[in-house]
Amino acid sequence: MHICSLISFFILSLVFLCVSESESMKTLKNVAVKSGGSLTMPCFYDEQYKSNPKYWCKGYYWRSCGIVARTNTSGRTSVTDYPTQNMFTVELNRLQDSDSGYYWCAVEIKDGPDDGDYLYLTVSADPAVSVINSRVSGQEGGSVSVQCLYRTDYKNKQKQWCRFRDWSCLTSQNSAVQISDDGRGAVSVEMSGLKKSDAGWYWFSAGEVGVTVHLTVTERPTTTATVTATSSTEKTSISSSPLARNANLTTTYKTTAFSAVKSASSAETTPGQVYHTNDKEIDWAKQVIVNIVKSLLILYVRD
């Protein structure tokens, strides 16, 4: 019995070393991508790991996986941390078939064993699933469409549209999400009535294989009309000023006299036209001119 117990313990330990399913780290388990393409993998972690260094490693065995990239490194593979979202992303570029295999989203722990969660990546010329655009955007209140593709041998597999934030999935449409499968290898996912909270990471899957999609939701632009108005108090203050009244009277007088003279003496006719003039207007204009002349004479005599 003692020997059996030791063997059982050894087997369980070996299994743990091969595959470790972390509760404090989480990512998509089975991912496909086309040869020569790119992929961004989101890895989510607990609040306690906000300040820990993050890394991406390759290998079936958790304890001996080889580190491919660390936080803030550049190259064909890069790791970017987003502490406010409790998430880091791994950007994989120019992928080849030889890049297929087991990988780990991992955090480095100073005083203990590191923590991580695994996934299997398949790179091939004809992937099980793919999307036309892995990054899409839409405005608040608007809609966005994601075009997903699947291989013919996945025709009868269950199709899902899932959100990483709460790990929830839809297999059929609801009021905000419409999922349409044409049965010939294409699925259209239409999201309408977009809200800011809809932004983030999603995945489309057929059976157990998925591909990631990022949605950005922008604010709807608003048009602001600027109206310039003059205060009624300001108008009253200006027009009631003695200086303003005198200036207005003088201007009115000059304008009236000028208009009268112009209307009486400056009208022109062209050949073939007959110009009819109102005699009363002429008499009135004459009277105005006479008054002006009289006033000038009086001023001249006084001087």
VOLODREN-653055 format. One line per 3 residues: for each residue x, y, z of C-alpha. Coordinates in Angstrom, 3 decimals. Example, Ala and Ser with C-alpha at 12.3 -4.5 7.8 and 13.67 -1.06 7.14 Angstrom:
<recs>
12.300,-4.500,7.800 ~ 13.670,-1.060,7.140 .
</recs>
This chain:
<recs>
0.000,0.000,0.000 ~ 2.822,2.356,0.858 ~ 4.472,1.794,-2.531 .
1.141,2.369,-4.326 ~ 0.674,5.646,-2.481 ~ 4.145,6.815,-3.518 .
3.475,5.899,-7.145 ~ 0.134,7.763,-7.097 ~ 1.796,10.828,-5.607 .
4.536,10.684,-8.252 ~ 1.992,10.470,-11.085 ~ -0.060,13.394,-9.739 .
3.088,15.482,-9.343 ~ 4.100,14.705,-12.908 ~ 0.689,15.713,-14.224 .
0.919,18.973,-12.284 ~ 4.311,19.688,-13.840 ~ 2.973,18.977,-17.327 .
-0.206,21.054,-17.183 ~ -1.029,23.646,-14.564 ~ -4.473,25.272,-14.605 .
-4.169,28.524,-12.711 ~ -7.155,30.287,-11.172 ~ -5.263,33.557,-10.734 .
-4.121,33.587,-14.391 ~ -6.487,33.040,-17.302 ~ -6.412,33.002,-21.112 .
-7.989,31.290,-24.124 ~ -6.999,27.606,-24.305 ~ -6.911,26.793,-28.032 .
-6.042,29.396,-30.665 ~ -5.556,29.244,-34.440 ~ -3.807,31.664,-36.798 .
-2.823,31.673,-40.458 ~ 0.822,31.188,-41.485 ~ 2.572,34.519,-41.985 .
-0.068,36.311,-39.951 ~ -0.154,38.001,-36.555 ~ -1.976,37.370,-33.301 .
-2.533,39.315,-30.098 ~ -3.222,37.190,-27.028 ~ -4.715,38.801,-23.901 .
-3.667,37.264,-20.572 ~ -5.640,38.157,-17.441 ~ -4.324,38.074,-13.890 .
-5.429,38.704,-10.297 ~ -5.153,42.099,-8.614 ~ -2.243,40.804,-6.518 .
-0.043,40.554,-9.641 ~ -0.383,44.175,-10.817 ~ 3.255,45.054,-10.121 .
4.816,41.676,-10.955 ~ 6.934,41.258,-14.100 ~ 5.123,39.374,-16.859 .
6.505,37.026,-19.503 ~ 5.595,34.617,-22.305 ~ 7.201,31.203,-22.515 .
6.979,28.157,-24.761 ~ 6.941,24.494,-23.777 ~ 4.687,21.654,-22.722 .
6.190,21.510,-19.227 ~ 5.380,24.526,-17.043 ~ 8.510,24.197,-14.896 .
10.847,24.080,-17.872 ~ 9.212,26.282,-20.510 ~ 11.591,28.610,-22.344 .
10.993,32.348,-21.950 ~ 10.310,33.946,-25.351 ~ 9.614,37.553,-24.282 .
9.271,39.657,-21.145 ~ 7.342,42.848,-20.367 ~ 8.304,45.823,-22.548 .
10.574,43.862,-24.864 ~ 10.436,44.381,-28.630 ~ 10.879,42.051,-31.569 .
8.782,39.434,-33.345 ~ 7.143,38.747,-29.980 ~ 6.383,41.524,-27.469 .
4.667,41.680,-24.074 ~ 2.745,44.795,-22.936 ~ 1.255,45.134,-19.451 .
-1.997,47.026,-18.665 ~ -2.152,47.080,-14.839 ~ -5.363,49.140,-14.722 .
-7.118,46.335,-16.618 ~ -5.377,43.456,-14.798 ~ -4.206,42.213,-18.161 .
-1.173,41.955,-20.404 ~ -1.081,41.227,-24.120 ~ 1.349,39.185,-26.178 .
1.878,40.375,-29.762 ~ 3.017,37.598,-32.112 ~ 4.125,38.587,-35.631 .
5.161,36.786,-38.820 ~ 4.074,33.431,-37.401 ~ 5.249,30.218,-39.056 .
4.045,26.621,-38.791 ~ 7.039,25.873,-36.553 ~ 5.650,28.358,-33.982 .
2.813,25.946,-33.184 ~ 2.858,24.484,-29.679 ~ 2.098,25.071,-26.010 .
2.670,28.540,-24.550 ~ 2.251,30.107,-21.126 ~ 1.049,33.495,-19.914 .
3.138,33.921,-16.766 ~ 3.978,36.280,-13.914 ~ 7.239,36.296,-12.027 .
6.961,35.925,-8.251 ~ 9.969,36.949,-6.197 ~ 9.453,34.846,-3.057 .
7.766,31.784,-4.510 ~ 7.029,29.786,-7.656 ~ 5.883,31.751,-10.702 .
2.248,31.582,-11.743 ~ 0.893,30.980,-15.243 ~ -1.816,29.626,-17.514 .
-1.311,27.695,-20.742 ~ -2.745,27.696,-24.275 ~ -2.131,25.758,-27.454 .
-1.374,27.726,-30.623 ~ -1.842,26.205,-34.086 ~ -0.243,27.994,-37.042 .
-1.250,26.685,-40.483 ~ -2.013,27.728,-44.044 ~ -5.685,26.802,-43.516 .
-6.593,27.538,-39.893 ~ -9.726,26.116,-38.286 ~ -11.050,29.641,-37.607 .
-10.022,33.171,-38.546 ~ -11.399,36.718,-38.786 ~ -11.162,39.277,-41.594 .
-10.189,42.037,-39.120 ~ -8.888,41.253,-35.646 ~ -9.341,44.891,-34.563 .
-12.646,46.680,-35.156 ~ -14.117,49.969,-33.920 ~ -17.475,51.723,-33.712 .
-19.123,54.800,-32.203 ~ -21.325,54.920,-29.122 ~ -24.903,54.123,-30.095 .
-23.730,52.744,-33.435 ~ -22.946,49.243,-34.641 ~ -19.977,47.155,-35.732 .
-19.673,43.988,-37.776 ~ -17.088,41.202,-37.353 ~ -16.630,38.767,-40.238 .
-15.509,35.319,-39.036 ~ -14.462,32.304,-41.104 ~ -14.280,28.600,-40.317 .
-12.954,25.564,-42.140 ~ -15.449,23.237,-43.836 ~ -14.767,20.400,-41.386 .
-15.986,22.745,-38.623 ~ -19.355,23.333,-40.289 ~ -21.276,21.345,-37.677 .
-19.277,22.624,-34.702 ~ -20.929,25.033,-32.283 ~ -20.135,28.667,-33.123 .
-19.730,31.145,-30.239 ~ -19.035,34.829,-29.723 ~ -17.460,35.367,-26.305 .
-16.200,38.213,-24.128 ~ -12.996,37.906,-22.099 ~ -14.060,40.372,-19.412 .
-16.674,38.075,-17.877 ~ -15.960,34.897,-19.897 ~ -19.528,34.870,-21.180 .
-20.489,33.399,-24.571 ~ -23.389,33.691,-27.006 ~ -24.371,30.913,-29.369 .
-27.448,32.680,-30.744 ~ -28.526,36.263,-31.225 ~ -30.014,38.642,-28.681 .
-31.173,42.269,-28.816 ~ -27.603,43.639,-28.947 ~ -25.746,40.895,-30.836 .
-26.821,39.218,-34.075 ~ -24.946,36.021,-35.082 ~ -25.514,34.763,-38.633 .
-23.958,31.550,-39.985 ~ -24.293,31.078,-43.746 ~ -23.439,27.381,-43.435 .
-20.677,27.753,-46.036 ~ -17.785,28.784,-43.826 ~ -18.679,32.347,-42.779 .
-20.245,33.816,-39.648 ~ -21.219,37.478,-39.287 ~ -21.375,38.978,-35.788 .
-23.256,42.307,-35.643 ~ -23.108,44.330,-32.417 ~ -25.547,47.271,-32.209 .
-26.340,49.993,-29.680 ~ -22.679,50.110,-28.704 ~ -21.692,51.411,-25.249 .
-18.277,52.375,-23.919 ~ -18.447,49.350,-21.635 ~ -18.592,47.078,-24.707 .
-14.979,47.910,-25.569 ~ -12.381,45.229,-24.935 ~ -11.320,41.737,-25.962 .
-13.565,39.066,-27.507 ~ -13.089,35.760,-29.278 ~ -14.908,33.791,-31.937 .
-14.806,30.005,-31.726 ~ -15.954,26.973,-33.662 ~ -15.870,23.923,-31.447 .
-12.878,24.262,-29.128 ~ -10.745,26.496,-31.388 ~ -10.864,30.276,-31.159 .
-9.399,33.509,-32.518 ~ -9.173,36.855,-30.699 ~ -10.809,40.180,-31.657 .
-10.418,43.620,-30.065 ~ -13.260,46.153,-30.109 ~ -12.754,49.899,-29.649 .
-15.803,52.104,-28.931 ~ -15.348,55.840,-29.549 ~ -17.502,58.752,-28.395 .
-20.052,60.053,-30.851 ~ -18.998,63.552,-32.050 ~ -21.273,66.402,-30.952 .
-21.978,69.695,-32.780 ~ -21.954,72.821,-30.598 ~ -23.625,76.006,-31.899 .
-22.214,79.312,-30.602 ~ -24.656,82.217,-30.382 ~ -23.403,85.772,-29.783 .
-25.982,88.086,-28.206 ~ -25.843,91.689,-26.964 ~ -27.204,92.308,-23.504 .
-30.453,94.324,-23.449 ~ -29.094,96.257,-20.448 ~ -26.001,97.146,-22.464 .
-28.169,98.341,-25.371 ~ -30.273,100.547,-23.066 ~ -27.179,102.012,-21.419 .
-25.560,102.902,-24.734 ~ -28.672,104.382,-26.401 ~ -29.681,106.439,-23.346 .
-26.341,108.233,-23.188 ~ -26.663,112.027,-24.047 ~ -23.609,111.800,-26.286 .
-25.092,108.840,-28.145 ~ -28.440,110.669,-28.597 ~ -26.721,113.723,-30.088 .
-24.583,111.576,-32.344 ~ -27.637,109.672,-33.532 ~ -29.585,112.894,-34.250 .
-26.688,114.388,-36.184 ~ -26.210,111.216,-38.194 ~ -29.945,110.987,-38.919 .
-30.098,114.586,-40.055 ~ -27.122,114.224,-42.389 ~ -28.358,110.974,-43.798 .
-31.890,112.314,-44.403 ~ -30.614,115.438,-46.166 ~ -28.176,113.435,-48.290 .
-30.841,110.899,-49.244 ~ -33.303,113.646,-50.142 ~ -30.809,115.470,-52.344 .
-29.732,112.199,-53.977 ~ -33.283,111.105,-54.699 ~ -34.154,114.522,-56.089 .
-31.103,115.317,-58.171 ~ -29.071,112.178,-58.800 ~ -31.611,109.930,-60.511 .
-30.593,108.940,-64.019 ~ -32.603,107.636,-66.953 ~ -31.487,105.600,-69.861 .
-32.711,105.993,-73.492 ~ -36.226,104.688,-73.913 ~ -37.073,105.004,-70.188 .
-39.440,107.512,-68.627 ~ -38.634,108.413,-65.058 ~ -41.597,109.531,-62.903 .
-40.765,111.578,-59.854 ~ -43.000,112.279,-56.903 ~ -43.470,116.036,-56.688 .
-44.042,115.980,-52.944 ~ -40.662,114.324,-52.397 ~ -38.977,117.005,-54.514 .
-40.695,119.792,-52.607 ~ -39.719,118.268,-49.302 ~ -36.114,117.904,-50.409 .
-36.022,121.487,-51.558 ~ -37.361,122.645,-48.212 ~ -34.667,120.708,-46.373 .
-31.965,122.301,-48.529 ~ -33.434,125.752,-47.955 ~ -33.410,125.214,-44.183 .
-29.790,124.116,-44.323 ~ -28.823,127.206,-46.319 ~ -30.679,129.452,-43.890 .
-28.915,127.911,-40.948 ~ -25.540,128.440,-42.612 ~ -26.372,132.067,-43.361 .
-27.412,132.720,-39.763 ~ -24.141,131.210,-38.547 ~ -22.209,133.305,-41.061 .
-23.942,136.543,-39.979 ~ -23.289,135.829,-36.284 ~ -19.621,135.309,-37.001 .
</recs>
